[in-house]
Every structure is written in structure tokens, then in C-alpha cells.
Amino acid sequence: MGKQINVALIGNPNTGKTSVFNALTGLNQKVGNYPGITVEKKEGVCKLSRGLKAHIIDLPGTYSLNASSLDESVVIELLLNKNDKDFPDVAVVVSDVENLKRNLLIFTQIKDLEIPTLLVINMADRMAYKGISLDIPHLEEQLNTKIALVSTRKKQGIDELKQLIEGYKDLSTKPCLDTAEIDKDYFSSLHKAFPNQLLYKLWLVITQDVNFGKTDRNEIEAVANFKTKNKADLKRLQQKETIKRYQFINNALKKGHAIDATKAKDLRSKLDRVLTHKIWGYAIFFFILLLMFQAIYDWSAVPMDFIDETFASLSEWIKNMLPAGAFTDLLTEGIIPGLGGIVIFIPQIAFLFLFISVLEESGYMSRVVFLMDRVMRRFGLSGKSVVPLISGTACAIPAVMATRNIESWKERLITILVTPFTTCSARLPVYLIIISLVIPEDRFLGLSYQALTLMLLYLLGFGTAVGSAYILNRVLKIRSKSFFVVEMPNYKLPLFKNVTLTVVEKTKSFVFGAGKIILAISIILWFLASYGPGDDFNNAEDIITNEYASQNLSEDELQQHIASYKLENSFIGITGHAIEPIIRPLGYDWKIGIAIVSSFAAREVFVGTLATIYSVGSDDEATIKNRMAAEINPILGGPLFNFASGISLLLFYAFAMQCMSTLAIVKKETNSWKWPVLQLVIMSSFAYIVALMAFQFLK
């Protein structure tokens, strides 16, 4: 087995760090979370020469080692902990050729930790376009490092970078500047107290509110009676340090970096004036979203139908091939439909992240975030919350996953918790059939009442999400720094490789993360619907055959009645009867109760469950509609699905957390069962109260 070295990929956001990571690792990468926290951890393997491999960690984007977010804390903790299994043998700092001055701040800080450090100057293909020239030998001499000039778009410089990584032992670990000069007396006493410790590491331990294992501020104060400064003094010293570093960077760039303004072409400012305009910016964004979701809806319909039909055919084929019995039933009614319930989401997830990735890669998403931040911040959300909230109209699962780029944990958590209020496509089968039953087909100013009701349900969902965010912002006592910093990168054509890798990684993350939980609950629901206690369930065939003996039913009709009777007396049917006293004030009977319980697997299951209960062999909506319209309310008399019970049911599904897939992904994203359980309890309670009030008022 060859030797493996650790490589930390570090840099400011939007320097093309992910492109460099993808160029080095390709498909040899995986995504997870850092232990105990929700920050995403990306790592991959890059093969070097002579059997040497580089284990590359793509650390979260950070502007400096002065931590202001969870992401930045992760970077500092790794760089200061030599006992960490991922502690880097070499740090590779990725910078953008157009923002070299700002990007070099973190480079000088890492050099002060005496870690072998390489500098990558990315997007080199834009140098001629922007009139930039670099004196690489001069910069290498000034910065005490080796520099790789890279263009991931043109596939240039990657081989040279690999060679430099391989020769990391030849890199100078000499610091760029002497930090102690900002307060010589203070640093001198610090050195005397800890003569065997690296001075800049001690400085970071004193100034940063992050975890460093055994070394902390209290220990520093306890040793040799060393007294650290107060927070205000430390903040002033940090500012002096930053000024000193930029003085050093300016001197290094005086000769090493030049811009010929006559050659620079600036389309960016013209586009920004339009795309971030206070009127046109919103109009363009709305139009792009309209196109995006229309495309997601149209494009995913075909593969989703194909997946649905394929799994149904597979179930039927296996049922015919294998002998009848419990194992065959588990396979055909539990496991295969459960797997289908996972796989059917893949087209929507893939297409959504395809569009999000293209918008991010092109540089447009940063403009949207800037545009929306002022509006969303009033409700305790971030500008970055806009994408998840709107993408929730397709499916809440990818929408919750899309919250990962929100830096503030509080804003991210609020976005995750309120996103399921937005009306997803899974609610549509429920909405359409109930609306067709209880809303008249008349028109108002040429607009159908039914269409207006559907639109109102969408607006109600979005309004509730924003209103809930406002409340949560005041209720949640989570300390989370919220600095709105968004990089305005240059506009560029998205890299096909980056977009593809993003789509593949996000889709894999869903299938293998949430998929296990979805499959498990599907099997449980199958068991509850397929088995029951007592003679009524076990002797269902004899009971129904005797009951309908005089009616000359066909074999299919008889089997439908048997299936309906067995379902009523199964564990899930008994559950429906048990909860009937609770749901009766909402205008529902035990049959709707079963549909509500079973649709926890997925909201759209509601229609299929009612089809079985009403002894309908298919999901044909007209047939279900006729059967549902004929149902009589056993308590109040009259149609079961009237205006009052219909509106009650619509409101219940608008607000209830009837989707185990969403709960599974919320658990995965928050790394805790606490939040999905609270989400389930609060949303379901709210749905119950609103549905109760609606029915009691309208009946």
C-alpha cells in the first residue's frame, strides 16, 4: 500500500476552490458532516506519482483565521490540532487572480502557523481579459512559497500543482511576517510563559472562540500567572495585525502584480446594474424562477412516471414469479414500493440541483441573495433562504438540502423548519380531488373558482412559512452571529464537470441518507396494513364471501370487498377507528383517518389509500371522485365531503407535516431528532386547530 499525505484546500468563498478540488479528485470524493456539527465535509483522493496518494479535504470557504462562523471555526480547529487525523501535511491556499490582495490575508496567517503552504492562483485564463500580469518568481520570493498558476476551465496548471503537492517537503515554513511586532511586550511575556509553543498558535487560541482540545484560554492564564488582555484590547490588536498583513501584501504585490486598465473589459458592472435593480432585478428573478420550476415540472414528469410504472411492473412481475406468501407480499407491497418511494424523487432533486448549480456557477445566485436579503431579514431569514423557500414548491426534500449555503445556523435552522409549509407537488393530488368535490366549477371574471382556490393554497403556504419564520426568530434563543457577507463573483459559463459532480453528490446524499429511513417506515406501514389481530382479519375471506353470497359479484369485485374489509380490520384500520373520536370534530370518518395515517409515508398516498378503502381497483380520479361524493357522514348525515369538511381537509394538508421523507432529511441536515420531532408536533397541532376551526365555523 502506497503512502498517503493529507492536503487541506483552503480559500475565500468564490475563488474556484471547489473547481480545483474537482479537478484533483474527480469522482474519487465523498461528502459528509464534521462529527457533531452540520458543516459539510468534502474529501477526496488524488493519485500522485510513485504510488503516493493525496487525501484532500476541501475546507469551508473562509476569509481569515479570525472566526465569525461555524465554517471558519472548523478550518481553525483543524489547522491548530496536530493530533487530528486530518491535520495537513501541506496547506493549499486557492486565490482568485482578480482578488489576489484580499485572498492573500489567510495565506499569510497559515504561513505563520509554520505549515508547508502552497499558493494556487486560479482563473488564470482571465488575466489577458482583465489586463493582469504577474511576476511569479518575484511573488514566490516575497511570499516564501511555490505558486501554481491554474485555470480549471482550460485544464491548465493541475499537473504542475500535483508536482508541487508531491514536493511539499521542499516548501519553506518561514512565516511571512513577525506578528509579535504589533505588541512586543505582550508577545514577549506570552513567549516566556510558553517557550515551547508556537507564538501565533497561542495568539489564535487567545483570540478565537473555538475548540482546541487541551489548550484553552484558562490554561494559558493559569500558567506562569500570564494575564490575557480584555476583549476590546484583543480586538484592537487583531485590527493592528490585519493592517500589518495588508501592508506586507501590498509590498509584495507592488512589483509582482500589475493591471493595465486599458485592456480590461467590464461587462460585469453593466449586468449588475440590471440584475440587482430594485424593480427589474425582482422581475428578472421571478421570470427565471418561473422558467426553472416549469422546466423541473415538465422534465421530471416523464422520468417520474417511468420510475413509478417500472416499480409497479416489477412488483407485479415478482408477485407472479414467486410463490404466494408473506415474503412475496413483503417484497411486492413493502420493499419494492418503499424503494420506488425513494427513487421517484431523484428526477426532481437532480433537476433542481442542476439549475441551482448552473445559477451558482454562473455567478447569478450571489446577486439574487443580495437582492432578497433586505426583504427576508425582517422575518428572521437570510437572503439565501429565498432559494429553499421557492424550491419547496417542487419538493421540500431538495429544498431543505439547499439551505446548506446559509452561514448563520439560526437562519439556516429557521429556513429548514418553515420550508415544508410551502405547497409541494405531493400535495397536488390531494388538493385537486378535494377541490373538485367541494368547490363549484363556476367562474369569476373568467377565472375558475377551483383554479383560484389552488392558487390561494400556494399563497397561504408561502405566507405561513414567512410568518412562522418571524415568530421563530423571536422564540429561538440561539446565539448565532449574522453578518451578511456575499461575494459578487464574476459572471462565467458554468463548468460542466462541476455541475455534474454537484448533481451526482446531492442526489447520492439523498438516496443513501434519507432513503434508509424512508424504506424502513414503508416496510412498517406495509406490515400495519397487511396484518391484523383477531378473527375478523383472519377470516375476512369467509365473512365477505358469505355476506355477498346473494349479490352475484364478479371475482374482482369480491376481492376488492375482501381487501377493503381486511384493511378496516388491520392494525392500520384499527388505528383509524381509534383516532376517529379525535378527527370527528374536523368532519372526518375512520376511512379518512386511515388515509391521513398512511399518507405520512407521502402525502400523495392519501388518494391511493382512499381508492383501496372505497373498493376501487385503480387510482382513476373520476371513479374515486364518484365514490367519495357518494359517501355519507355517519354522524351528521349528508355528504361526507361537503364544503366544510373539504375546506377543513385542504387546510389540514396545507399545514400538517405529512411527509416522512422531509422529516428524514431534516434529521440528516440538523444532525438531531429534536428538530424534526418538534416540526412534526407543532405543524400537525397547528393543522389540527386550523382544520377544526374551519369545519366548526363552516358546517
Stockholm file with secondary structure:
# STOCKHOLM 1.0

chainA/1-699         MGKQINVALIGNPNTGKTSVFNALTGLNQKVGNYPGITVEKKEGVCKLSRGLKAHIIDLPGTYSLNASSLDESVVIELLLNKNDKDFPDVAVVVSDVENLKRNLLIFTQIKDLEIPTLLVINMADRMAYKGISLDIPHLEEQLNTKIALVSTRKKQGIDELKQLIEGYKDLSTKPCLDTAEIDKDYFSSLHKAFPNQLLYKLWLVITQDVNFGKTDRNEIEAVANFKTKNKADLKRLQQKETIKRYQFINNALKKGHAIDATKAKDLRSKLDRVLTHKIWGYAIFFFILLLMFQAIYDWSAVPMDFIDETFASLSEWIKNMLPAGAFTDLLTEGIIPGLGGIVIFIPQIAFLFLFISVLEESGYMSRVVFLMDRVMRRFGLSGKSVVPLISGTACAIPAVMATRNIESWKERLITILVTPFTTCSARLPVYLIIISLVIPEDRFLGLSYQALTLMLLYLLGFGTAVGSAYILNRVLKIRSKSFFVVEMPNYKLPLFKNVTLTVVEKTKSFVFGAGKIILAISIILWFLASYGPGDDFNNAEDIITNEYASQNLSEDELQQHIASYKLENSFIGITGHAIEPIIRPLGYDWKIGIAIVSSFAAREVFVGTLATIYSVGSDDEATIKNRMAAEINPILGGPLFNFASGISLLLFYAFAMQCMSTLAIVKKETNSWKWPVLQLVIMSSFAYIVALMAFQFLK
#=GR chainA/1-699 SS CCCEEEEEEEECTTSSHHHHHHHHHTTCEEEEECTTSCCEEEEEEEECSTTCEEEEEECCCCSCSSCCSHHHHHHHHHHHCTTSTTCCSEEEEEEEGGGHHHHHHHHHHHHHTTCCEEEEEECGGGHHHHTEEECHHHHHHHHTSCEEECBTTTTBSHHHHHHHHHTGGGSCCCCSSCGGGGSHHHHHHHHHHCTTSCHHHHHHHHHCCSCCTTCCHHHHHHGGGCCCCCHHHHHHHHHHHHHHHHHHHHHHHHHHEEECTTTCCCCHHHHHHHHTCTTHHHHHHHHHHHHHHHHHHHHHHHHHHHHHHHHHHHHHHHHHHSCSSHHHHIIIIIIHHHHHHHHTTHHHHHHHHHHHHHHHHHTHHHHHHHHHHHHHHTTTCCGGGHHHHHHTTTCHHHHHHGGGGCCCHHHHHHHHHHGGGSCCGGGHHHHHHHHHHHSCSCEETTEEHHHHHHHHHHHHHHHHHHHHHHHHHHHCCCCCCCCCCCCCCCCCCCCHHHHHHHHHHHHHHHHHHHHHHHHHHHHHHHHHHHCCSHHHHHTHHHHHHHHTGGGTCCHHHHHHHHHHHHHHTSHHHHHHHHHHHHHGGGTCCHHHHHHHHHTTSCTTHHHHHHHHHTTCSSCCHHHHHHHHHHCBCTTTCSBSSCHHHHHHHHHHHHHSCCCHHHHHHHHHHHTSSHHHHHHHHHHHHHHHHHHHHHHHHHC
#=GC SS_cons         CCCEEEEEEEECTTSSHHHHHHHHHTTCEEEEECTTSCCEEEEEEEECSTTCEEEEEECCCCSCSSCCSHHHHHHHHHHHCTTSTTCCSEEEEEEEGGGHHHHHHHHHHHHHTTCCEEEEEECGGGHHHHTEEECHHHHHHHHTSCEEECBTTTTBSHHHHHHHHHTGGGSCCCCSSCGGGGSHHHHHHHHHHCTTSCHHHHHHHHHCCSCCTTCCHHHHHHGGGCCCCCHHHHHHHHHHHHHHHHHHHHHHHHHHEEECTTTCCCCHHHHHHHHTCTTHHHHHHHHHHHHHHHHHHHHHHHHHHHHHHHHHHHHHHHHHHSCSSHHHHIIIIIIHHHHHHHHTTHHHHHHHHHHHHHHHHHTHHHHHHHHHHHHHHTTTCCGGGHHHHHHTTTCHHHHHHGGGGCCCHHHHHHHHHHGGGSCCGGGHHHHHHHHHHHSCSCEETTEEHHHHHHHHHHHHHHHHHHHHHHHHHHHCCCCCCCCCCCCCCCCCCCCHHHHHHHHHHHHHHHHHHHHHHHHHHHHHHHHHHHCCSHHHHHTHHHHHHHHTGGGTCCHHHHHHHHHHHHHHTSHHHHHHHHHHHHHGGGTCCHHHHHHHHHTTSCTTHHHHHHHHHTTCSSCCHHHHHHHHHHCBCTTTCSBSSCHHHHHHHHHHHHHSCCCHHHHHHHHHHHTSSHHHHHHHHHHHHHHHHHHHHHHHHHC
//
